[in-house]
Amino acid sequence: MMHLRIGLLIAFVAASFGCTSTADKTADCCANDERPVFEISFFPESMHEKEPIVDILEDSSGPAIRVDWARERYRIAETSRYPRLKKQILASTQWEKRVPKSELLGVFTGPPRDILTVCDGDEGICLQGSDVPRRWRDELIQLARIGKGTKIGEQSR
C-alpha cells in the first residue's frame, strides 16, 4: 500500500510540475494557456481515510481547485478563505525558507505523512509531517469539501 501511495504521489507531482512548467495548451491540468503564478499541492497522511488530495493553481483568471486527481477543475467559490490562506502562507516563517522551485523535493519516501508543496512563481516550499501547520491543512481540506464553485469550461447560468 505504501509503495502504491508513493508511486501515485510521484506521478502526480511530476504531472503537476510538468503541466505548470510547460504550459502546454492541451494539458488537462492547467486552467488556461498560461503558467500558474501560485500553486498549492496537499497530500494528506490519511488519504486512505477519505481526506482529499488538494491541488490549487492560480493564474490571471483566478484560483482553480482540483480534488483527488480528478480531471475537472473548479473555480474556488469560498472567496474569502483562499486569499486568507494564501496571505498566511506568504507571511509565514515557513515561507521565509523558500527555495528555487527546481530545488523542491520530487521524491517522497518513508512513512505516510502530510505533504504540502507551495510555489509562488519560481520559488517554493515543501513541508512534511508535523511541519505542515494544522490551520493550513484544515483550510485546504475545507476548500476541497465545500469550496468548489463553477466547473472550468462551463458557463455559469
C-alpha positions as CSV (number, residue, x, y, z in Angstrom):
1,M,0.0,0.0,0.0
2,M,2.8,2.4,0.9
3,H,4.6,1.7,-2.5
4,L,1.3,2.5,-4.3
5,R,0.9,5.7,-2.4
6,I,4.5,6.8,-3.1
7,G,4.1,5.9,-6.8
8,L,0.9,7.8,-7.1
9,L,2.4,10.8,-5.3
10,I,5.5,10.8,-7.6
11,A,3.3,10.6,-10.7
12,F,1.0,13.4,-9.5
13,V,3.9,15.8,-8.6
14,A,5.6,15.0,-11.9
15,A,2.4,15.7,-13.9
16,S,1.6,18.8,-11.9
17,F,5.0,20.4,-12.3
18,G,5.2,19.2,-16.0
19,C,2.0,20.9,-16.8
20,T,2.8,24.1,-15.0
21,S,6.3,24.4,-16.4
22,T,5.4,23.7,-20.0
23,A,2.1,25.5,-20.1
24,D,1.0,23.0,-22.8
25,K,-2.3,24.2,-24.4
26,T,-3.6,20.6,-24.5
27,A,-2.8,19.8,-20.8
28,D,-5.9,19.0,-18.9
29,C,-4.4,20.0,-15.6
30,C,-4.0,23.7,-16.4
31,A,-6.9,26.1,-16.3
32,N,-5.8,28.0,-19.3
33,D,-2.8,28.5,-21.5
34,E,-0.6,30.5,-19.1
35,R,1.7,29.3,-16.4
36,P,0.2,29.5,-12.9
37,V,1.5,32.2,-10.6
38,F,0.7,30.4,-7.4
39,E,0.3,26.7,-6.7
40,I,-0.6,24.6,-3.7
41,S,-0.5,20.8,-3.6
42,F,-1.6,18.9,-0.5
43,F,-1.4,15.2,0.1
44,P,-2.9,14.2,3.5
45,E,-1.4,11.4,5.6
46,S,-4.7,9.8,5.8
47,M,-5.6,9.6,2.0
48,H,-7.0,6.1,2.6
49,E,-9.3,7.5,5.2
50,K,-11.1,9.8,2.7
51,E,-9.3,13.0,3.4
52,P,-9.0,14.8,0.0
53,I,-5.9,15.4,-2.1
54,V,-6.0,19.1,-2.9
55,D,-4.4,20.8,-5.9
56,I,-4.9,24.6,-6.4
57,L,-3.5,26.6,-9.3
58,E,-3.9,30.3,-9.6
59,D,-3.4,32.3,-12.8
60,S,-4.6,35.7,-14.1
61,S,-8.2,34.3,-14.3
62,G,-8.1,33.4,-10.6
63,P,-7.6,30.3,-8.5
64,A,-8.9,26.9,-9.5
65,I,-9.1,23.7,-7.4
66,R,-8.9,20.0,-8.3
67,V,-9.7,17.3,-5.7
68,D,-8.4,13.8,-5.6
69,W,-6.7,13.9,-9.0
70,A,-10.0,14.5,-10.8
71,R,-9.7,15.8,-14.3
72,E,-12.2,18.6,-13.6
73,R,-11.1,21.9,-12.1
74,Y,-13.4,24.3,-10.4
75,R,-13.3,28.0,-9.6
76,I,-13.0,28.5,-5.8
77,A,-16.3,29.6,-4.5
78,E,-15.1,30.4,-1.0
79,T,-13.9,33.9,-2.0
80,S,-12.5,34.9,1.4
81,R,-11.0,31.5,2.5
82,Y,-8.4,31.1,-0.2
83,P,-7.0,34.7,-0.2
84,R,-6.7,34.5,3.6
85,L,-4.9,31.2,3.4
86,K,-2.6,32.5,0.6
87,K,-1.8,35.6,2.7
88,Q,-1.0,33.4,5.8
89,I,1.4,31.2,3.8
90,L,3.2,34.1,2.2
91,A,3.6,35.9,5.5
92,S,4.8,32.8,7.4
93,T,8.2,31.9,8.8
94,Q,8.0,28.7,6.7
95,W,7.8,30.9,3.5
96,E,10.9,32.8,4.6
97,K,12.8,29.5,4.0
98,R,11.6,29.1,0.4
99,V,14.0,27.8,-2.3
100,P,14.0,27.9,-6.1
101,K,11.3,25.6,-7.5
102,S,13.9,23.5,-9.1
103,E,15.3,22.5,-5.7
104,L,12.0,21.3,-4.2
105,L,11.8,17.7,-3.3
106,G,10.4,15.5,-6.0
107,V,10.6,12.0,-4.4
108,F,8.9,11.2,-1.1
109,T,9.8,8.1,0.8
110,G,9.3,7.0,4.3
111,P,6.1,6.6,6.4
112,P,2.8,8.2,5.4
113,R,2.6,11.9,6.4
114,D,1.1,15.1,5.2
115,I,3.0,16.7,2.3
116,L,2.4,20.3,1.3
117,T,4.1,22.0,-1.6
118,V,3.5,25.7,-2.3
119,C,5.0,27.6,-5.2
120,D,4.9,31.3,-5.9
121,G,6.4,32.0,-9.3
122,D,9.8,30.2,-9.4
123,E,10.1,29.8,-5.6
124,G,8.5,27.4,-3.2
125,I,8.4,25.4,0.0
126,C,7.8,21.7,0.7
127,L,6.6,20.9,4.2
128,Q,6.1,17.4,5.5
129,G,4.5,15.8,8.6
130,S,4.3,18.0,11.7
131,D,5.9,20.9,9.7
132,V,2.5,21.4,7.9
133,P,0.6,23.9,10.0
134,R,-2.7,22.5,11.2
135,R,-4.7,25.6,10.2
136,W,-3.4,25.4,6.6
137,R,-4.2,21.7,6.5
138,D,-7.7,22.3,7.8
139,E,-8.4,25.2,5.4
140,L,-7.2,23.1,2.4
141,I,-9.5,20.2,3.4
142,Q,-12.4,22.6,3.8
143,L,-11.8,24.2,0.5
144,A,-11.8,20.8,-1.1
145,R,-15.0,19.8,0.5
146,I,-17.1,22.9,0.3
147,G,-15.2,25.5,-1.7
148,K,-15.8,24.3,-5.3
149,G,-17.7,26.8,-7.5
150,T,-18.3,26.7,-11.2
151,K,-16.6,23.9,-13.2
152,I,-13.9,25.4,-15.5
153,G,-15.1,25.2,-19.1
154,E,-18.7,25.6,-18.2
155,Q,-20.6,28.8,-18.3
156,S,-22.3,30.0,-15.1
157,R,-26.1,30.2,-15.6
